[in-house]
Amino acid sequence: MTTWIRVARFHLANPLSYTALPWGVVAFVFAVWVVLAASASGYHVQIQMAGVVTLYLFFFIVGAPVIGRSLPFAFAFGVGRRSYYAGTALFAFCLALVYGLVLAVLQVIEQATGGWGVRLHFFRVAYILAGPWYLTWLTSFVGLALMFVAGMCYGLVYRRWNLIGLLAAIAVPVIVLVAGVVATSRAHDWSSVRHFFTALSAAGLTGLLAALMVILLAVGYATMRHITV
């Protein structure tokens, strides 16, 4: 566990890239929408993921190169693959936990101030991030961590199999999705799919995303074991 913490702290060698950069972009987008909402003559302005999506994309982008780029340094300091992978995952979870809490607090402030005084719904996303603060925190944490792990997996695949492997990894979920659409269309069973998603609560969706994250963690670890440095 001590080694995991050391690895997590190692990733914070350049903290501004994990703090000032993403929140600076979110703050800029938020300021733009506050101005637009203030000029909307009192109408409710609902922004569906326009602001918080920046953080999710950020987690995916920084997760992609995080291991492949710094793994040689880990070996130089005597850190094994398993410990380095676990420490990087710990770093992602801690970062997602803190950022998820910030999003939950901002949502509470948004509700308490009547939409920042201009009736703006920026951090409250219908269905996904619209429940109590603790559910928003949990959903945000799982979503952000999932994006980091997904980026990490794609980065490891590229490091292991280069561009061919990366394209194949992108093609697989697309093929599965298309196959599902074709199978559902042939079975004329879109009503069941619609019922599944309409009956799925935000907590249930969070559970599915958490399960997907666990699968991607396993895939990433299996890929990392065969990476050459």
Residue pairs with C-beta under 8 A, 6 or more apart in sequence:
3 79
3 83
3 87
4 83
4 86
4 87
4 90
5 87
5 90
6 79
6 87
7 74
7 79
7 83
7 84
7 86
7 87
7 88
7 90
7 91
8 87
8 88
8 90
8 91
8 94
10 70
10 73
10 74
10 87
11 18
11 66
11 70
11 88
11 91
12 18
12 91
17 62
18 62
18 95
21 58
22 54
22 55
22 58
25 54
25 58
26 51
26 52
26 54
26 55
29 50
29 51
29 54
30 51
30 122
33 45
33 47
33 50
33 51
33 120
33 122
34 116
34 118
34 120
34 122
36 45
37 45
37 115
37 116
37 118
37 119
37 120
38 118
40 118
40 119
42 119
43 119
44 115
44 119
44 121
45 115
45 118
45 119
45 120
45 121
46 121
46 126
47 120
47 121
47 122
48 125
48 126
49 125
49 128
50 122
51 122
51 123
52 103
52 123
52 125
52 129
52 140
55 99
55 103
55 144
56 143
56 144
56 147
57 147
59 92
59 95
59 96
59 144
59 145
59 147
59 148
59 151
60 147
60 148
60 150
60 151
61 151
62 148
62 151
63 92
63 147
63 148
63 149
63 150
63 151
63 152
63 155
64 151
64 152
64 154
64 155
64 158
65 155
66 88
66 151
66 152
66 155
67 84
67 85
67 88
67 152
67 155
67 156
67 159
67 224
68 155
68 156
68 158
68 159
68 227
71 81
71 84
71 227
71 229
72 229
74 84
75 229
79 87
81 224
81 225
81 227
82 221
85 220
85 221
85 224
88 152
89 149
89 217
92 145
92 148
92 149
92 152
93 141
93 145
95 144
95 148
96 140
96 141
96 142
96 144
96 145
96 148
97 141
99 140
99 144
100 136
100 137
100 138
100 139
100 140
100 141
100 143
100 144
101 137
101 141
103 123
103 129
103 136
103 137
103 140
104 133
104 134
104 136
104 137
104 140
105 133
106 123
107 123
107 124
107 129
107 133
107 136
108 133
109 116
110 116
110 120
110 121
110 122
110 123
110 124
111 124
115 121
115 122
116 122
123 129
124 130
127 202
128 139
128 202
128 205
129 136
129 139
129 140
129 202
130 136
130 202
131 139
131 202
131 203
135 202
135 203
135 206
138 203
138 206
139 202
139 203
139 205
139 206
139 209
142 206
142 209
142 210
142 213
143 206
143 209
145 213
146 209
146 210
146 212
146 213
146 216
149 213
149 216
149 217
149 220
150 216
152 220
153 169
153 216
153 219
153 220
153 223
154 166
154 169
154 170
156 220
156 223
156 224
156 227
157 165
157 166
157 169
157 223
158 165
158 166
159 227
160 223
160 226
160 227
161 168
184 190
184 193
200 208
